[in-house]
């Protein structure tokens, strides 16, 4: 087991940062035109992105509360062009635009498996239906599936990986949690239920209080079982994973780590790319 925490600024790391930036330039795939399909499966509206008509590992993408899949086209497109089929359901709050969860944000100790469980139902339905759909021909396997989600979408992926017993899907073997709403699991002692998965966290130095809760001593990252990875991006805010004009400057390096993580967990590629400290990172942690 390898464990490391790297923070900046540290003068000794200047050379590493320069080399890391070069490594990023050489390794990040270009963003080209992925195939985007909108469809409805079992009454659930979906956006499906894939590079071409070949077969690829499957990633489920869950959007933030009140957002929609289209708000994350940049990161999803990069995943597709890196060799993944990305399936993103439109949850009810996308249709309504509501940013109010079933239980108030300020009382995470009162959240239960029933809180916004429509998100669980959406993804369970999609995972059950995809093997019998016309998209099955593009999916490499249904036995190992990734889940990526921002904010409430991160909460959703955490639930699917065991945060709530009734949400668990055994085919989810890796989760990329992008500034995830994690407090209900952390304060209720549910982190130990998230097991048999690899976990990637991303946060921002201006993303408070979510990112601070990830990295504090005995916080969410510390309570997560390995393999686990974390990057904190300098000046990134809670909205920095969306397609906002001020957010896109982060997407190349964010996507570098997300793609490297899924390449490791879904394609059995080397894990060392997740140890690279790139120029926008203020804190990097990993425990293989």
N, C-alpha and C positions, 0 to 999 in steps of 0.2 A: 504494500500500500504506500503510495506516495502522497505527501501532503505538503502544501505550500501556500503562503500568503505573500503577495507582493503588493506594496503600496508605493505611491509617488506623492511628492517629488523626492527622489533619491539620486544624487549626482552620479553614483556609480552605475545607474541604469541608463544613462544617456545613450551609450553605444548600443545597448539592447533595444532601445526604442527606435533608433534609426534603422537597425537591422530588421526589426519587427515590421516597420512601415514598408520596407522593401519586400519582405516576405508576404505581406498582405497584398501588395500590388501584383505580385507574381502569382498568388494562389487564388484570389477571389475571382470567380467566373464573371464574365461580362453579362450585363443585363440585356437580354435580347427579347424578342417577342414570343412569349410563351403562348400556348393555346389556352384560351379562357372560354369556359363553357358555363352558362347559367342554366340550371335545371331544377326540377322539383322531384324529390324522391319521398314517397310516403308522406306527402303534404308538407314536406320541409324544403324550403327554398335553399339552394346551394350555389356557391361559386366553386368551380373546379378548375385548377390550373395544372398543366402538365407540359413538358417540353416538346413532345411529339407522340407518335403512335407506338412507341416501344413500351416495355413494362418497367415500373419503378416502385421503390418503397412508398408506402402511404403515410402521409402526415395529415392529421385532423387539426384544423386551425379554428380557435374559438376567440371571437372578438370581445372587446371591452363592453361594459354596460352602457347602453344607449348608442353604441357604435354599430358598424356593419362591416362585413368582410371587405368591401371595396375601400374602406378607410385604411387598409393595410396592404394595398396592392404592391407597394414597393418591396416589402420583405417577403411576401408570398411569391412574387414574381422571381425574386432571386433564388428562393428555394426550388421553384419549379425548374429554373434554368440550371440549377446544380444537380438535377436528376431526381426529382421527387414529384409525385402527384399529390397536390395539396387540395383537400376538400374542406370547405368552410361553410358550415350551416349559418343561416340567418336566424338567430335566436329571437324570441318574441320582443325583446327590448330594442332590437334593430328595427322591427316593423313599427313599434310604438314610439320609439325615441326616448323611452323612459330611462332615467339614470337613478331611479329609486329602487333599491332591492326590497325583497319581501320583509326582511328584518333590517332595522337601521344600521348604517355603517358604524355608528358610534357604540354599538353594543355587540361586538363580535362574539362575546361569551354566550349570547342567546341564539346564535345561528345554529341550525340543525341540518340534517340530511334533507329536510323538506324545503329549506330555503332556496328559492329559485331552482327547484329541481326540474323545471321545464328544460333547463340546459342539459341536465343529465339525460332526460328523455330524448331530446333531439339527437344527441350523439349516440346513444344506445340504438336508436332507430336507424340512424345512418349506417352504423357499423354492422347491424344485422341485415340491412338491405343491400349494401354494396356488393357482397359476393354474388348476388343474383341479378345485378344490374348490368347494363351495357358497358359500364366503366370497369368491370372486373377484369376485362382483357388488358387493361393498362396497369394493373396492380400486381406487384411481384409476389406478395404474400399477405395474408390476413392474420398470420400468427404473430407478427412483430410489427407494431404500429406506433408511430410517434404522435405526440400531441403537443401543439404549441399554442400559447394563449397569452393575451395581454390583459392585465388588470383583472377584471371579473372572468376573463377567459383563462387567465392563469389559475384562478380559484377553481374553475371548471376542470382544467387538466389535473390539478391536485386531487380533486374529488375522484376523478376517473382512475387515478393511480393508487387509490386506497384511502384518501382522506376521509371519505364517508364510505362505510361498508357497502351500502346499497348502490353506490355509484361505481364501484370497482369494475374495471374491464381488464381481464387477464392479458389480452393482446397488447395493451399499452405497456411498452417496455422502456419508454424514454419520454421525458417531458421537458420542454423549453418554456420556462416561466418568465415572462417579460413584464417586469414591475408587477408581480402578481398580488392580488388581494389575498393575503395569507393568514391574517390575524385569527379568523375563526379556528383554523387548525392549530395555530401556535398556542393560543391562550387556553384551548381546551385539551391540550395534551394529545392531539391527534397526529402529530408528525411521525410518531413511531409506527403508525398504521400504513404509511407510505413506504412500501418496501418492494424489492425485486424490480426496481426501475432505476435508470440513470437520470440525473436531474441537473438541468442548467438553469441558473438564475441570472437575470440581468436587471440592473438598476441604474439610477442616475444620481449624481451628487446633489442635484436640485429636486430630486423626487422624494419629498417628505410627506408623510411619515413612512411610506411603504419601504423604501430602500434602507432607511435607517433601521427598521425592524429586521431586515434581512441580515444585516452585518453586525448588529450589536452582540456583545458577549452573551452566549447561551441563547442567541436569537434563532431565527428560522433556519439559516444556513447551518449553524452549529448542530441543530436538532435533526438535520436531514441525514439519512443514511447514505454512504457512498455507494456508487461513484457519484460525485457531485462537483459542480463547477459554478463559479460566480465571476461576473465582471461588473464593475461600476464605471459608468461613463461620465467623464468630466462635463459638467454643465447640462447634462441631460435631465429633462423634466418627465413628468408622468405621461405626457402626450408624445414623447419623442419616438415612439415606435409606430406612430400613425404617419400618414402621408402629408402632414402639415408642412408648409414652406420652410419653417425653421427646424423641422425634425429630420428632413432628408439627409442633412449633412452627417448624421450619425449612422445611416443605414448600411453603408459599406462595411464598416467595422462591426456593427451589430450582427450583420448577416454572416460575416466571416466566422464568428464564433458559433452562431446558430447552425450554420451549414457544417462546420467542423464537428460539432456535437452530434448531429444526426448522421454524418458520415461515419463517426466512431460507433454509434449505437445501432444504426440500421444497416450499415454497409461493412462493418468490421474494419474500417480504416484506422490507421494509427491515431492514438490519442494525443500525441505530442503537440499538435497544432493548438490544442486548448491550453497549452502552457506558454504560448507566445504573448508577450506584453506589447500591445499596439499603442499608438500614440494618443488615443482618446481615453485610455484606461487609467483611472486613478487607483483602482484596487482590483487585483486578480487573485482568485483563490481556486484551488483544485485539490481534490482528494480522490485518487483513482481507486 
